[in-house]
Amino acid sequence: MKDTRTLLVTGGAGFIGSAVIRQWLADPALRIVCVDKLTYAGNVESLKPVSDSPRFSLEVLDICDAAAMRALFEKEQPDAVVHLAAESHVDRSITGPGEFIQTNVVGTYVLLEATRAYWRQLTADKQQAFRFHHVSTDEVYGTLGDEGAFSETTAYAPNSPYSASKAGSDHLVRAWHHTYGLPVVTTNCSNNYGPYHFPEKLIPLMILNAIAGKPLPVYGDGLNVRDWLFVEDHARAIRAVLERGRVGETYCVGGRAEKTNLEVVHTLCDLLDELHPSSGLHRRLITYVKDRPGHDRRYAIDCAKLEAELGWRQQESFETGLRKTVQWYLDNGDWVRGVTSGDYRRWIESNYGSRSAS
């Protein structure tokens, strides 16, 4: 039996994927191959803390490229796949849904087929130990009223092109398990936040705009509710499910931190008043803008199954996690400037060519 376990992590240069890789490489028993197309949200700077590790490698590949995926499996001989590669921004899915269908649905299909072909030729004991872990979102369940929470038995009712594409990928993973016997597990998570987050999402956008004294745009009345999960807690949950989750099962991952968007922005403003004082209170920058089409009103996650079966517990409250996040952005100006200036894109193009960024 080999000393290290090899994992393929797709989308590993993204926000959640890079958190997974940085955290998991602390374990000397793991070797991680990061597979990423390095689109606009893929940032190699997020992997800089582990880039020198002999147990880490980066493969700049598109999961929609079937030949490349087959060759990758043959080369790396992985013991598991953690599938995070996805287009994930709801606003972008509304204006350009085609990319979401291509990456999230077609890409997942191509990856599943490459995985299945590889898995079938493994020995019986390696087949049994192998896992395909599909990481998805609570948005596949649609929207909630004032009460209740999503769970593993909630019916799918996606309302945006993004969530519909993720729902499609979830169903493909389920079908490849039931039809072909591929050993899969799936997690559906709530909104993540934390360090290294690309600044188009709510929390990093508000932090960076506030630091720059720019308006803080809040959709509609600001009362849409999301459940917030610190990304490091999510990475721990993914590993728990990968290693101990029951094959064929789904596990919901949440932060037990329901907040309206306005509450989140107010909390950020108050933290910045304390940690980064300006000429006036940051709440003065809040600006209400036209609501997003089809904006789901409320999400909430019941993660009791994950807690009861696998013993996972979040280690950060919303308050402690958000303070750590704000402080990280204040302390990491070089990373922020690289993302906002586009320097990281130029690095990708000079090292891997413009095709990788297409």
N, C-alpha and C positions, 0 to 999 in steps of 0.2 A: 504494500500500500504506500502510495507516495506521501511525502511529508506535508505538502501543501495542497490546498483545495483551490482549483482554478474557477473563477467566476467571470462570466461575461456580463458587464453592466452596460446596457444600451442607454444612450442619452446621459452618459456619465459626466459630461462637461456642463450639464445643465445644473439648475439650482439644487434639486433634490438629489440627483445622481452624484454630483460632486460632494455633497454632504455625506452620502453613503460611503463613497470611496475614501474620503479623508478619515471618517470614523472607523471603518472596517479594517483599513490597512494597519491600524495599531495592533491587530492580531497577526502574529508572525505565521500562523497556519493558513493564511489566505493569500492568494495571488490574484490580482484583479486586472482584467483587460477591459479598458474603457473603449466602448464603441460609440462614436459620435460623428455626425455629419458636419458639426461645427457651423450650424446656421447662426442667425443673429443672437440667439439666446445661449449658445454654447460658448463657454469662455474658458480657455486653457489656464488663465490666471487663477481660476477657482481651484485648479488642481496643483498649483505651484507648491503647496506644502508637502505634497507626496511625489512630485515629479521625479525626484532623484532616487526613489525607492526601487531596488532591484525586483520587487514583487509587483510593480506597476508598469503597464504599457498602454499607449494610446494608439488606437486604430481609427483613422479618419475615413469612415465608410458610411454609406447610405443603407439603412436597413431594407430599402426597397430594391436593392441590387441583389438579386438572387444568387448570381455567380459569386459575388464577393462574400455573401453570407456563408455559402457552402465552403468556400476556400478558408474562411476564418475558422469555422468549426473544425475543419480538418487540421489546420495549423495549431490551434490552441487546445483542442481536446478538453473542453470545459466540463466541470462537474455540475454546473448550474448556470442558468441564465436569469438575470434580474432585468426585466424589460421596463425601462423608464422613458425610452425615446418617444417623444410625442410633441406635436404642436399643441400648445396649452393655453393660449390667451383668447378669452371669449370675444373680446372686441375685434381682434384680427380675424376670428372665424366668421364673424358677421360680414365683414367686408371682403373676405377672400376665403370662402369655405373649401375650395378645391384642394389646397395644400393640406388641410386637416384630414380630408378623406384619403388623400394619397399616403400621408405618413402614418396616420393613426389606424386606418383600416387596412389599406393595401400593405403597408409596411409590416404591420403585425402579422398579416397572413403570410408574407414572404418569410418572416423570421420564424414563424411556427413551422412552416414546411422545411426550412433548413434545420431547425431543431429536431423535428421528427425524423428526418433522414439520418441525422447523426445518431440520435438516440436509439434507433432501431438496430444499428450495428454494434452497439455496446454489449458487453457481457451481461448476463442476467442480474448479477449483483450490482453492477454499475447502473443498469437501467432502473433498478429499484431505488437506488440512492439519488438519482438525478432529479432535479427540480427545474421547472420553468415558472418563475414568479412574475406575474403580471401586476404592475402597479397602476391603479386607476383612481378615479375621483368620485366623490359623493354627488357630483353634478349629474351623473347618469340617472339619479332618482327623481330629478325634477325639483319641485319646490314644495315647501311645507306651509301649513297654516300657522296659527299662533302656538299650537301645542304639538307634542310628539317629536320623534326623531327618526332619522333613517337607521335601518338595521339591515342585516344580511338578507332578510326576507322581504324588504320593500320592493314593490314592483318598479320596473324601469319606466321612466317618463321624461326623457331628455328634452330640453326646451331650446337649446342653442345648437348651431352646427358643431361647435366643439364637443359638447356633451353627447350629441348624437354619434359623433365619430368615436368617442371613447366607449359608448355603450356598444357600438358595433364591434370594437376590439375585444371587449369583455365577452361578448357572445361567441366570438371566434375561439377564444381561449377555452371557454367552457366546452364548445363543440369538439375541439381537438382532444380534449380529455375524454369525453364520453364516446367519441367515435373511434379514436385511434389509441386510447389508453395513455396518452402523454401525461406524465405526472406533473400537474399544474397546481399552483395556489394563486389566489388573487386577493389584493387588498384595495379597498376603496377609502380614500382619505379625505379629510376636510382641508380647508385652506391652510397652506403652509406659510410660515414666515421665518426669518432668521438672516444670518450673515450670507453674503455672496448672492443675494437675490437680484435678478435683473430688474432695472428700475422702470418697468412698464406696469408692474403690479402695484396694488394699492399702497402697501406699507413702505416699500423702498421709494416709490414715487413721491409720497408725501414727505418722507424724511429729507430727500434730496431737494425737493422744491422748497421746503421750509428753510433749510440751511441757506439756500440761494435767495431767499426772500421772494420767491415766486408764488403765484396763486396756488391754493390747494383745492383742486376740482373735486367736488362731491356730487355724485349722480343723484338726480331727483331730490327727494326729501332727506336722503341720507339714512333712512331707517331700515334699509335692507340688512338682514342679519346673516352673519357667517360664523361658523365654529372655527376657531384658530388653533393651529397645531404647530409647535416649535419644530423646526426641521430636524434637529438632532434627535428629538423624541421619535419622530417619524422614522428616521434611519434605524433606530433601535427596534421599532416595531416591525419593520421590513425584515430585519435579520431574524427576529423571533419567529415570524411566520415562515420564512425560508427554511429555517432549521428544525422547527418543531410543529409547524402547522399541518393539519390533516390534508392529504392529497385530495384535490377536487373541491376543496372548501374555499369560501370567501370570508375575509375578516375585515370589518370596518375599523378604521383608525381615526380617532378624533381627539380634540384637545380639551373637551368639556369647558369651552370658553366661548359661549355665544355672545357676540357683540354686534351692535349696529355699526355700519360704516362710520357714522358720525361719532360714536363712542370711541372707535379706534383712532380717528383723526384727532379728537379732543385729547386722548391720552398721549398720543405722539407729541402734540403741541405742548402739553404740560411738561413732558419729559425734556423736550428741547429747551423750554424756558429755563429748566434747571441745569441741563448739561451743556447747552449752547446758547447762552443769553444773547438776545439781539436788542435792537433799539425799541422794540415793542413786543407785546405778547404775540406768540405765533398764531393764536386763534384768529387774529385779525385777517389772516391770509385765506381763510376758508371761503370758497366761492362755489355756489350751487350751479350745476350745469344740467342741460337736458338729459333726461334719463336714457339709459341704454335700451334699445329695442328688446323686448322679451326678458327683461331683467328679473330673474327669480327673486322672490321676496325673502325667503328664509331657508337656510340649511342648518341642520343639527345632526350630530352623529351619536349613536348609541354604540359604544365600544365594549360593552359588557362581555361579549363572546371572547374577544381578544384578551381581556383581563382575566376572565375565569379560566379559559383553556390554557393560556400560555404565560400567565403571570406578568404580562406587560403592565407597566405603570408609567405615566408621563413623569418626567423629572422637573419640568419647568411649568410654572403657572404662566398665565398670559402676562401678568405684570413683570415677573422676573425675566421671562423670555424677551419681552418687548424692550426692557431696559438694556439687556445684553445686545439686542439687535441695534438699537439706536447708538449705543456706545461703539459698536463695531464700525458702523458707517462713519462716525466721527473720527475714529482712529485709523481708518484705512482709506485715506484720500487718494492714494495712488491707484488703488483698484477702481474707485469711483470715477476718477478722471479718465482712466483707460477705457472704461465702459462707455461713459458719456461722450468721450471724444471720438470713439471709433478706433482707437489705437489697437485694441485687441483684434479687430477685424483685419487690419493691415498686417499684423503678425501672422494670422492664419493664412492670408493670401501669399505672403512671402515664403512661408514654410511649406504650404500644402497646395498652393495654386488657387485661383479664383473659383474653380469648379467646386471645391469643398464648401464654399460659402453660398452656392446657388440655391 
